[in-house]
Amino acid sequence: MKLKFTIPGPPVAKQRGRMVPLQSCKACGRKTTRRQCICGSSDMTLVTVMNTPATATVQYENLVKLMASEAMSAAQIVEPTHETLRLEIEAAFIMPEARRCKKGCALAERGACKRLHDGDFHSQRPDADNIGKSVLDGMLKVVYYDDSQIAQLSIEKFWSATPRAVVTVETL
């Protein structure tokens, strides 16, 4: 199996949920950050609640799932594979206008330009591993059953005029 698809737009890093300390009212059960509940009771206990990740992460994972399922349909693959896989992710980030090299730059012709060019490596946030996590989680149960099936993973970040993520999946 060989599958290649493009996820349009800037790649989004996986954000992890956080534990949030709250007060739980013993009288009505509401959770709040206050010392006294809106029901009037001040008999509170400390609880921790898992805060869900940002909606941008969830939306990006849904976009990955959609693009992966379209690629699976185009390749006439009906269900996720159980085989060992190699995955390549090429994440392209849009260049800021202020740091982009202008056309006809004399320094660029000599290779001395310090501004950004198409294909230059992207060495700032978001981290490559967190981009990989969001892409892998989006393909879960669509392309493969468990991400432990991935034996090789390659993630490359670079600058481009068109933000996107290109994913290549191959069986080993």
CORGI-V393577 format. One record per pair of residues at least 6 apart in sequence whose C-alpha atoms are under 6 Angstrom apart, sorted by the first residue. I is the first residue (numbers start at 1). J is the second residue. Records with the same first field share a line. If there is no record, write none. Layout:
# CORGI-V393577
I: J ; J
This chain:
# CORGI-V393577
1: 170 ; 171
2: 169 ; 170
3: 168 ; 169
4: 167 ; 168
5: 166 ; 167
6: 165 ; 166
7: 164 ; 165
8: 164
9: 163 ; 164
10: 93 ; 163 ; 164
12: 131
13: 126 ; 130 ; 131 ; 134
14: 57 ; 130 ; 133 ; 134
15: 53
16: 53
17: 51 ; 52 ; 53
18: 50 ; 51
19: 49 ; 50 ; 51
20: 48 ; 49
21: 47 ; 48
22: 32 ; 33 ; 46 ; 47 ; 48
23: 31 ; 32 ; 33 ; 44 ; 45 ; 46 ; 47
24: 30 ; 31 ; 44 ; 45
25: 44
26: 43 ; 44
36: 42
61: 134 ; 138
64: 138
65: 138 ; 139
80: 142 ; 143 ; 144
81: 144
84: 149 ; 150 ; 171 ; 172
85: 149 ; 150 ; 151 ; 170 ; 171 ; 172
86: 150 ; 151 ; 152 ; 169 ; 170
87: 153 ; 168 ; 169
88: 153 ; 154 ; 155 ; 167 ; 168
89: 155 ; 166 ; 167
90: 155 ; 156 ; 165 ; 166
91: 156 ; 157 ; 165
92: 157 ; 158 ; 159 ; 160 ; 163 ; 164 ; 165
93: 159 ; 160 ; 163
94: 159 ; 160 ; 161 ; 162 ; 163
95: 159
99: 115 ; 116
100: 115 ; 116
101: 115 ; 116
107: 113
118: 159 ; 160
119: 158 ; 159
120: 158 ; 159
121: 157 ; 158
122: 157 ; 158 ; 159
